[in-house]
Amino acid sequence: MLNIRQTLAAFTLSALIVPGLSLAAASPTEQAILQTLAQYEAALNASDTSRIVSLYTPEGVQMAPDAPAAVGAAAVRSTYDATFKAITLQLNFKVDEVKLLSENTALLRTHSAGTMKVNSAHQAAGPAAFKELFLLQKQADGQWKFSHYSFSAAPVTP
């Protein structure tokens, strides 16, 4: 459960990552979805596998390019553990689209940019950019969690 400071930080971060969708203009449902994205961004940048896994449904799916789909919490955990062993990310997400598909299902399309460091290399982090597509399911407790997540590399813009 989030404490009040974490909630406020997530809402503040949401306002920063959604240039075309202010919190004032966002519906309560959109705010909750954006809060999940803000939590994901913070956990990804902290290389926090446990926090990321908690943002997925138990049967969640992560699909990375050129890799088999990670299906279920154990596979998602293993995938992120391997990712964070290999690289360190510092990304900022921007929302391109939030679309409610039903009362309990939403699509979230984003793009992100920042840096990626190969952990085994003795060099500075380099630029990185991605395109992301999330499907979210509203849980019984009202939280929105990722049921599916797919991403691909995007051109790095200066």
N, C-alpha and C positions, 0 to 999 in steps of 0.2 A: 504494500500500500504506500502510495506517495505521501510524504509530509507536505505541509503547505509551502515550504520554500522550494521543494522540487517541483510542485505544481506550478507555482509562479514562474520559476525558471523555465519550465517547459513552455508555458504560454508566451513568455517573452521571446524565447527562441523561436517559437512558431511564428510570431509576428515578424521576426527577422528573415525567416526562410521562405515566407510566402509574400512576394512583392505585390502580387495582384489580388491578394485575398487577406484583408486586414481582419483581425480578430473581431472587431466591431461588426464587420460585414459577414463574418462566418457564422453559420448556424451552430447551435450547440453540438450537433452531430459532426459537422466539419471541424469544430474546435477539438473534439475528442480524437478525431482521426489525425489531425495535425499534431496533437500532443503525443500520439504514438510515434509519429515520424520524428519529432524532436527527441524523444527518448532513444529511438534507434540511432539517430545521428550522434548523440552524446556517448552511447555505449560503443558504437563503432569506432569513434575517435579515441576512446579509452581502451580499446581492444578487450572489452568486457563480454566474453562469450556468454556467461550466465545471464546477464541482463538482456542480451539480444535474444537468447532462447526463450526467455520469459515473455517476449513480445510476439512470439509465434503461437498459433494454436498447437495443441499436442500433435496433430497430424500435419503440421505445416510443411511446406515445400519450398526449398531454395534452389533456384536453377541458375547456375553460373555458366558462362560461355565455355565450351569445350570440356565440360565435366558432366558426369552423371547427375541427375537430380538427387538432392538430399531430401528424403521423405521421412518425416517423423522427427521428434525431438532429439533422439540420440544421433541420427544422421546429421541434422542441422548443427548440433553441438560439435560433432566431429569436424564438420566442414569449417566452421568458424575457428575452432582451435587450430586447425591446419593453416588457415588463412593468416591468423595472427602470429603463428610461428614463422611464417614466410615473409609477411609484409606488415608495415604499420601505415595506417591511413589517417589523414587529417582532411576531411571533406566537409563542405558546406552544401546542404541540399536546398534546392529551389523547387517549388511546387509548380507544375505545369497544368495539372488538372486534378480535381476531386470530383468524383461522380458517384452518386448513390445509385446502385443497381437494384437494390431492394431495401426494405427496412433494416435488414441485418447484414447487407453485403455492400462493399464499396470498392471502387477502383481509385488508385492514387498513382498518378504519373508524375515523375520528378526527373530532374537532372542534377548532377552534383559535380563539383570541381574542388580541387585542392591539391594535396600532395600524397605521394606514395613512396615509401622507403622500403627497399629490399633489405631485410634484416641481416642477411649474410654478407652483404656488400659493404665495403668501407667507403661509401660515398654518400653525399647529401641526398635528401629526398628530392624527387623530381615531380613535375606537374602530372596531374591525373584528372581525368574527367569520365563520367559515366552517365548512362541513361538508365532509369529504373522504372519498373512497373510492379506495383503491389496490389494484391487483392486482400481485403480485410474483412473479417467476420466479427460482428458484434457478439460479445460473450454474454452469458446470463447475468453477470455482474455489471454490465453496461460498458465494459472496456472493449476497445477495438483492437484486434490482434491480426497479425499477418497470417493468412492461410496459404498464400503463394507469393513468392518474390522472385523476380528475374531481372537481370541487369546485363548491360553490355558496355564496352568501352565507347567513348565518344571522342571526337576531335578536341584536343586541348586548344582553347583560345587564349591568346595573350591578354 
